[in-house]
């Protein structure tokens, strides 16, 4: 299991020594907006400010991609991930791919 404190955007995990790199772990999710969501979001744009329907859609997509990355890292035998990043690409109008990736590693607590 990869615990959340063992995932870092840096190339190290504070308090741990990376012993082995196991390869790139990634999680990919492709999401589209629903017709109802698009209409609701369009109405929100009239008034300005945060478009909460899109915010929640994006957050769910990132969380799903993150969880898939963790699952792949566990499949590699990792207990940590370094260099974690997100990327997103619109693959068609209203359809977005969200990618979460990082290097799966075996790490041990650093010697005191």
Order of alpha helices (4+ residues) and beta strands (2+ residues): beta-alpha-alpha-beta-beta
